[in-house]
Amino acid sequence: MSHQKQRKTPRHGRKKQPLPMILLLAGGILLIIGMFFAFRKPSPSKAAIIVSGAPSLKVNQEKVDLGNVELGKTVEVKFTITNVGDKTLRFSKTPYVEVVEGC
């Protein structure tokens, strides 16, 4: 019997699957997508359309009662104005707020 020495030749056609690299890349992509949704600014919610064919303003409170305020003291009031019309609201002049002193 003749013994032939078998040589092991490397198989060049077959490569190792880079599974850890693929998992790392997929995890990085998911992290970036998650950060995008976590840090984006919320879009302003649209108000329900009440007026058709024109812009129309709606204020969340019509009156503000500050009670007795000492002379020279500064007070702050916040309110929300919303366009409830189906057309774009454009100001032709600078808007202003009129303060009325009541009883």
N, C-alpha and C positions, 0 to 999 in steps of 0.2 A: 504494500500500500504506500502510495506516495502521499506525503503530507504537503499540501500546498498552503503556503502562508497567505492568509487572506488579509488584504490591506483594507483598512477602513478609510474610505474616502469621504470627505465632508460633502454633505448634500447642499449644494448651492441654491437649489430651487426653493427650498423650504426655509422660511424665516420664522422667528419667534413672534408671537402675537404680543404687541405692546399693550396688554390689557391695563396695567396700572396707569400708563400714560393716558389712555382713552378715558378711564374713570376720573383721573385728575382733571383733564380738560372738560369733561361734562360737568363735574362739580364746580369748576370755575365759572362756566357759562351760567349755571343755575344761580350761583352766588351773585353774579353781575345782574341778572334779570331780577332777582329778589331785591337787590339794592336799588334798582331803577324804580320799582313799584313802592318801596318803602320811603324813598326820599323825594318823590315827585310832588309837585304842588297839586292840591285837589282843585279840580275845575269848578268854577262857580256853577251852582245849580240854576237851571232855568226856571223862571217863574211861570205859573199857569197864565196863559193868554186870556185876558178878560175883554180887551178892546180890539176889534178888528179894523184894519185899514189905517191905523194911526198909532203913534207912540202914546203911552199914558203912564203917568207916575203914580205909584202907590207908596205911602209911608207907613212904617210898621206901628207908629203911634202918632196921633194927631195933636195931642196936647202933652206938655211936660210941665208938671207942677214941682217947682223947686222949693216951695215953702218960703219962709223968710230968709233972705240972704243978706248978710251984713255988707255994708258999703265997702267997696274995695276988695272984697273976697271974690276969688275966681271959682266958678263952678264949671263943670264939664258935663255935657249931655251927648249921648251917642244914639243915633237912630239910623235905620236902613231905608234907602230909597230904591225902589225896584221899578223897572220898565215892564208893565204888564200888557203893553200893546204888541202887535205883531210887526210893527215897523221900527226901524232904528231911531233912537232918540238922539237928536243933535241940538246943541245949545247955540243960538245965534248971538247971545250976549252972555257975559259972565254971570253965572247963577249967584244968588245971594239969599240969605236967610233974614227974614224980618222978625225982630223981637218985639212982641207986644206986651206992654205992662198991663196986667189985669188986676182986678180986685179980688 
